């Protein structure tokens, strides 16, 4: 069994569906396991809880930096 954890800002259900399909496909191809052996956790954080380069993502997206 393979467990994949993705931590990211909030995503639409469509983006989540695409990501889990692609991650599962890639894991199956590269590791050689069946799709039902892949578990994916998506942990979403609001933009104000993510920072890069010392700048909170919500501020960066507003164009303040």
C-alpha positions as a Markdown table, in Angstrom:
| # | Residue | x | y | z |
|---|---|---|---|---|
| 1 | Unk | 0.0 | 0.0 | 0.0 |
| 2 | Unk | 1.2 | 3.5 | -0.8 |
| 3 | Unk | 0.0 | 6.6 | 1.1 |
| 4 | Unk | 0.4 | 10.0 | -0.6 |
| 5 | Unk | -0.2 | 13.2 | 1.4 |
| 6 | Unk | -0.7 | 16.5 | -0.3 |
| 7 | Unk | -0.8 | 19.8 | 1.7 |
| 8 | Unk | -2.0 | 22.8 | -0.3 |
| 9 | Unk | -4.3 | 25.8 | -0.3 |
| 10 | Unk | -8.0 | 25.1 | -0.8 |
| 11 | Unk | -8.8 | 23.4 | -4.1 |
| 12 | Unk | -12.0 | 23.0 | -6.1 |
| 13 | Unk | -13.5 | 19.5 | -6.3 |
| 14 | Unk | -12.5 | 19.4 | -10.0 |
| 15 | Unk | -8.9 | 20.0 | -9.2 |
| 16 | Unk | -8.9 | 17.5 | -6.4 |
| 17 | Unk | -10.4 | 14.8 | -8.8 |
| 18 | Unk | -7.7 | 15.6 | -11.4 |
| 19 | Unk | -4.9 | 15.4 | -8.8 |
| 20 | Unk | -5.9 | 12.1 | -7.3 |
| 21 | Unk | -6.4 | 10.5 | -10.7 |
| 22 | Unk | -2.9 | 11.7 | -11.8 |
| 23 | Unk | -1.1 | 10.8 | -8.5 |
| 24 | Unk | -2.8 | 7.4 | -8.5 |
| 25 | Unk | -1.9 | 6.7 | -12.2 |
| 26 | Unk | 1.7 | 7.8 | -11.6 |
| 27 | Unk | 2.1 | 5.7 | -8.5 |
| 28 | Unk | 0.7 | 2.6 | -10.3 |
| 29 | Unk | 3.0 | 3.1 | -13.2 |
| 30 | Unk | 6.2 | 3.8 | -11.3 |
| 31 | Unk | 5.7 | 1.5 | -8.3 |
| 32 | Unk | 3.8 | -1.3 | -10.0 |
| 33 | Unk | 0.8 | -1.5 | -7.7 |
| 34 | Unk | -2.9 | -1.6 | -8.4 |
| 35 | Unk | -4.9 | 1.6 | -8.0 |
| 36 | Unk | -6.8 | 0.3 | -5.0 |
| 37 | Unk | -3.5 | 0.1 | -3.1 |
| 38 | Unk | -3.1 | 3.9 | -3.3 |
| 39 | Unk | -4.5 | 6.1 | -0.6 |
| 40 | Unk | -4.3 | 9.9 | -0.9 |
| 41 | Unk | -4.9 | 12.4 | 1.8 |
| 42 | Unk | -5.5 | 16.1 | 0.9 |
| 43 | Unk | -4.9 | 18.5 | 3.7 |
| 44 | Unk | -6.0 | 22.0 | 2.8 |
| 45 | Unk | -4.9 | 25.1 | 4.5 |
| 46 | Unk | -6.3 | 28.6 | 4.1 |
| 47 | Unk | -4.0 | 31.0 | 2.3 |
| 48 | Unk | -3.4 | 33.0 | 5.5 |
| 49 | Unk | -1.8 | 29.8 | 7.0 |
| 50 | Unk | 0.8 | 29.4 | 4.3 |
| 51 | Unk | 3.9 | 31.6 | 3.8 |
| 52 | Unk | 6.7 | 31.6 | 1.3 |
| 53 | Unk | 9.8 | 33.7 | 1.5 |
| 54 | Unk | 8.5 | 35.4 | 4.7 |
| 55 | Unk | 5.3 | 36.5 | 3.1 |
| 56 | Unk | 1.8 | 35.1 | 3.9 |
| 57 | Unk | 0.3 | 33.7 | 0.7 |
| 58 | Unk | -3.0 | 35.7 | 1.1 |
| 59 | Unk | -0.9 | 38.9 | 1.0 |
| 60 | Unk | 1.1 | 37.7 | -1.9 |
| 61 | Unk | -2.0 | 36.9 | -3.9 |
| 62 | Unk | -3.5 | 40.3 | -3.2 |
| 63 | Unk | -0.4 | 41.8 | -4.9 |
| 64 | Unk | 1.0 | 43.5 | -1.8 |
| 65 | Unk | 4.4 | 42.1 | -2.4 |
